[in-house]
């Protein structure tokens, strides 16, 4: 006797990709807020007195609670016990609360408040943490930076919880299907948040001819409200899927703390986790300083206030062109007709050239770095589809490491040679930024889909949480190190656009070298233990 298989939301491609779109849009908003102050580092020093150490300490605080209070481990347990939809909504709420605190910290009203006085007089010494050199505060740190760090810590808890939840959600909806393509597409869309942040954060800060950095943060807060709405809509989709399939993540085969041991005993898991921390530490902390690095290594001409290129209209037009690049490049991957595919590619290339030209004409570092995720949007789905059908995930990680090394060494030694050449320097910067963005796309397309091959399905949430926790150690440490190294290697330099970035960039290049070596180790372990990392996700 046979029974007819019941169709579920998961069996509908439209519903699967709608669920993915909701998760990706939420992460798009989160990515914007992560770097909302990155393109205005110079303004933070001018208006709030944040030097590189204060800026780096605040930026590194995002992951402090995740690392040192083990919040990410608890987040993984919550995810495994309570399920994707509950954890998604919870992460959205936590992100929003942290963002509101950070917004108040950079508000002008905060500087003259009694709360600011309290922060000036307190949190200058944290027993235990100061002795270990890991305190998120220090004596002399501006009060606004301290409170912003508190808010960013809370936001970071929600953001990393959202990250593991989205990864688990994609596994739930796409396992056995186009999972690497889905993960790559989600990250491609989410990383458009980087470009959005670079374009709009300075615009809001300088709106109306007056500088107010809190407007940029308020922009991010509004987007996190939208992210919460996306998670709520996903909640109901996921609930309907469970009703159709009879699944109940939080009740069937419940998580046990002892299951973590099974994860930690996997040598493949450890290599993947270390690769993650090296990859992300070489890129995410760099993003927070990239605009300032370009300001220091490129020559810009100040535009007249009545210039067309200095208007907010140009900002909107450039963003629309960016969306054309992203949509055309992304859609070219799904065009069945060769004619349509090449037409989409041609549109993407022409729009990309126009985008770069406008970035150059605007004479601003933030609009140049905004190109960072655009090549990744086009090639990430290609890479994801390749891993789904052909495999070679570990080999792609080796290639990504080589590109990381090349880009950071180019920023360190080649770009400064073109400081006096406006056109030459900008071309070198654009090419290197595009290549760095494409190397980053190798991680979601090849590494994240490999995790289900290393651990049992029941504890995927905890496995992702452990990887994110290890990764967060680097995301806490390296923004702090970059800030400290900048202050140490640039004594007496008060102009934030005249810093020497050679030492921090060499440190980031070294991370790429370490990732390259681990990539070869991973390939060897995979051959020995047969994890199938080089095999396709979709079996014929």
VENGI-V723173 format. One record per residue. N is the residue number from 0. NEAR is the number of other C-alpha atoms within 8 Angstrom. Layout:
# VENGI-V723173
n=N near=NEAR
n=N near=NEAR
This chain:
# VENGI-V723173
n=0 near=2
n=1 near=3
n=2 near=4
n=3 near=4
n=4 near=4
n=5 near=4
n=6 near=6
n=7 near=9
n=8 near=9
n=9 near=11
n=10 near=8
n=11 near=8
n=12 near=7
n=13 near=6
n=14 near=10
n=15 near=13
n=16 near=9
n=17 near=8
n=18 near=10
n=19 near=11
n=20 near=9
n=21 near=12
n=22 near=13
n=23 near=12
n=24 near=12
n=25 near=15
n=26 near=12
n=27 near=13
n=28 near=15
n=29 near=14
n=30 near=12
n=31 near=13
n=32 near=13
n=33 near=6
n=34 near=12
n=35 near=13
n=36 near=11
n=37 near=12
n=38 near=16
n=39 near=10
n=40 near=11
n=41 near=9
n=42 near=9
n=43 near=12
n=44 near=11
n=45 near=8
n=46 near=6
n=47 near=10
n=48 near=8
n=49 near=12
n=50 near=7
n=51 near=10
n=52 near=12
n=53 near=12
n=54 near=12
n=55 near=14
n=56 near=14
n=57 near=14
n=58 near=13
n=59 near=15
n=60 near=14
n=61 near=15
n=62 near=14
n=63 near=13
n=64 near=14
n=65 near=15
n=66 near=14
n=67 near=7
n=68 near=7
n=69 near=10
n=70 near=11
n=71 near=15
n=72 near=12
n=73 near=8
n=74 near=10
n=75 near=16
n=76 near=11
n=77 near=10
n=78 near=14
n=79 near=16
n=80 near=11
n=81 near=10
n=82 near=12
n=83 near=12
n=84 near=12
n=85 near=10
n=86 near=14
n=87 near=15
n=88 near=12
n=89 near=9
n=90 near=13
n=91 near=15
n=92 near=10
n=93 near=12
n=94 near=16
n=95 near=13
n=96 near=11
n=97 near=15
n=98 near=17
n=99 near=10
n=100 near=13
n=101 near=15
n=102 near=13
n=103 near=10
n=104 near=11
n=105 near=13
n=106 near=10
n=107 near=7
n=108 near=6
n=109 near=12
n=110 near=9
n=111 near=8
n=112 near=8
n=113 near=6
n=114 near=7
n=115 near=12
n=116 near=10
n=117 near=8
n=118 near=11
n=119 near=11
n=120 near=7
n=121 near=7
n=122 near=10
n=123 near=9
n=124 near=9
n=125 near=9
n=126 near=6
n=127 near=6
n=128 near=9
n=129 near=10
n=130 near=7
n=131 near=7
n=132 near=6
n=133 near=7
n=134 near=9
n=135 near=10
n=136 near=11
n=137 near=9
n=138 near=7
n=139 near=6
n=140 near=10
n=141 near=11
n=142 near=11
n=143 near=12
n=144 near=14
n=145 near=12
n=146 near=12
n=147 near=15
n=148 near=15
n=149 near=12
n=150 near=14
n=151 near=16
n=152 near=14
n=153 near=15
n=154 near=15
n=155 near=14
n=156 near=17
n=157 near=14
n=158 near=12
n=159 near=11
n=160 near=15
n=161 near=13
n=162 near=9
n=163 near=13
n=164 near=13
n=165 near=11
n=166 near=11
n=167 near=12
n=168 near=9
n=169 near=13
n=170 near=9
n=171 near=7
n=172 near=8
n=173 near=12
n=174 near=9
n=175 near=7
n=176 near=7
n=177 near=12
n=178 near=15
n=179 near=16
n=180 near=15
n=181 near=14
n=182 near=15
n=183 near=15
n=184 near=12
n=185 near=12
n=186 near=11
n=187 near=14
n=188 near=12
n=189 near=14
n=190 near=11
n=191 near=12
n=192 near=13
n=193 near=13
n=194 near=13
n=195 near=12
n=196 near=14
n=197 near=15
n=198 near=13
n=199 near=10
n=200 near=16
n=201 near=12
n=202 near=11
n=203 near=12
n=204 near=13
n=205 near=11
n=206 near=9
n=207 near=4
n=208 near=5
n=209 near=7
n=210 near=7
n=211 near=10
n=212 near=14
n=213 near=12
n=214 near=9
n=215 near=16
n=216 near=15
n=217 near=9
n=218 near=10
n=219 near=13
n=220 near=13
n=221 near=8
n=222 near=10
n=223 near=16
n=224 near=9
n=225 near=10
n=226 near=14
n=227 near=13
n=228 near=8
n=229 near=12
n=230 near=15
n=231 near=10
n=232 near=9
n=233 near=12
n=234 near=12
n=235 near=9
n=236 near=9
n=237 near=10
n=238 near=9
n=239 near=8
n=240 near=11
n=241 near=10
n=242 near=8
n=243 near=8
n=244 near=7
n=245 near=6
n=246 near=7
n=247 near=8
n=248 near=10
n=249 near=9
n=250 near=7
n=251 near=7
n=252 near=5
n=253 near=9
n=254 near=10
n=255 near=6
n=256 near=5
n=257 near=6
n=258 near=9
n=259 near=10
n=260 near=7
n=261 near=9
n=262 near=10
n=263 near=9
n=264 near=6
n=265 near=9
n=266 near=8
n=267 near=11
n=268 near=12
n=269 near=9
n=270 near=11
n=271 near=12
n=272 near=13
n=273 near=12
n=274 near=11
n=275 near=11
n=276 near=14
n=277 near=14
n=278 near=14
n=279 near=12
n=280 near=15
n=281 near=13
n=282 near=9
n=283 near=9
n=284 near=12
n=285 near=10
n=286 near=10
n=287 near=13
n=288 near=11
n=289 near=11
n=290 near=13
n=291 near=13
n=292 near=11
n=293 near=10
n=294 near=13
n=295 near=12
n=296 near=10
n=297 near=15
n=298 near=10
n=299 near=8
n=300 near=5
n=301 near=5
n=302 near=9
n=303 near=6
n=304 near=5
n=305 near=6
n=306 near=8
n=307 near=6
n=308 near=8
n=309 near=11
n=310 near=9
n=311 near=7
n=312 near=6
n=313 near=10
n=314 near=11
n=315 near=8
n=316 near=8
n=317 near=11
n=318 near=10
n=319 near=8
n=320 near=12
n=321 near=12
n=322 near=8
n=323 near=11
n=324 near=14
n=325 near=12
n=326 near=9
n=327 near=12
n=328 near=14
n=329 near=12
n=330 near=10
n=331 near=13
n=332 near=10
n=333 near=7
n=334 near=9
n=335 near=6
n=336 near=6
n=337 near=7
n=338 near=6
n=339 near=10
n=340 near=14
n=341 near=9
n=342 near=8
n=343 near=12
n=344 near=11
n=345 near=8
n=346 near=11
n=347 near=14
n=348 near=9
n=349 near=8
n=350 near=12
n=351 near=11
n=352 near=8
n=353 near=9
n=354 near=12
n=355 near=11
n=356 near=8
n=357 near=9
n=358 near=12
n=359 near=11
n=360 near=7
n=361 near=10
n=362 near=10
n=363 near=10
n=364 near=10
n=365 near=11
n=366 near=12
n=367 near=13
n=368 near=13
n=369 near=13
n=370 near=14
n=371 near=13
n=372 near=15
n=373 near=13
n=374 near=12
n=375 near=15
n=376 near=15
n=377 near=13
n=378 near=12
n=379 near=16
n=380 near=16
n=381 near=10
n=382 near=13
n=383 near=17
n=384 near=11
n=385 near=9
n=386 near=16
n=387 near=14
n=388 near=10
n=389 near=8
n=390 near=12
n=391 near=11
n=392 near=14
n=393 near=13
n=394 near=10
n=395 near=10
n=396 near=14
n=397 near=12
n=398 near=9
n=399 near=12
n=400 near=15
n=401 near=11
n=402 near=11
n=403 near=13
n=404 near=13
n=405 near=9
n=406 near=12
n=407 near=12
n=408 near=12
n=409 near=10
n=410 near=12
n=411 near=13
n=412 near=9
n=413 near=9
n=414 near=14
n=415 near=11
n=416 near=7
n=417 near=12
n=418 near=11
n=419 near=8
n=420 near=9
n=421 near=11
n=422 near=6
n=423 near=8
n=424 near=15
n=425 near=11
n=426 near=8
n=427 near=9
n=428 near=12
n=429 near=12
n=430 near=8
n=431 near=11
n=432 near=12
n=433 near=14
n=434 near=11
n=435 near=12
n=436 near=13
n=437 near=13
n=438 near=14
n=439 near=12
n=440 near=14
n=441 near=14
n=442 near=13
n=443 near=13
n=444 near=18
n=445 near=16
n=446 near=13
n=447 near=11
n=448 near=12
n=449 near=10
n=450 near=13
n=451 near=9
n=452 near=10
n=453 near=10
n=454 near=12
n=455 near=8
n=456 near=6
n=457 near=8
n=458 near=11
n=459 near=13
n=460 near=14
n=461 near=13
n=462 near=13
n=463 near=13
n=464 near=14
n=465 near=12
n=466 near=11
n=467 near=12
n=468 near=13
n=469 near=12
n=470 near=15
n=471 near=13
n=472 near=11
n=473 near=12
n=474 near=15
n=475 near=15
n=476 near=9
n=477 near=11
n=478 near=15
n=479 near=13
n=480 near=9
n=481 near=10
n=482 near=14
n=483 near=11
n=484 near=10
n=485 near=15
n=486 near=10
n=487 near=7
n=488 near=8
n=489 near=9
n=490 near=6
n=491 near=4
n=492 near=8
n=493 near=4
n=494 near=6
n=495 near=10
n=496 near=9
n=497 near=8
n=498 near=11
n=499 near=9
n=500 near=10
n=501 near=8
n=502 near=11
n=503 near=10
n=504 near=12
n=505 near=11
n=506 near=8
n=507 near=12
n=508 near=14
n=509 near=9
n=510 near=12
n=511 near=15
n=512 near=11
n=513 near=9
n=514 near=14
n=515 near=12
n=516 near=8
n=517 near=11
n=518 near=14
n=519 near=9
n=520 near=9
n=521 near=12
n=522 near=10
n=523 near=8
n=524 near=11
n=525 near=13
n=526 near=8
n=527 near=6
n=528 near=6
n=529 near=8
n=530 near=9
n=531 near=8
n=532 near=13
n=533 near=10
n=534 near=10
n=535 near=13
n=536 near=13
n=537 near=9
n=538 near=5
n=539 near=2
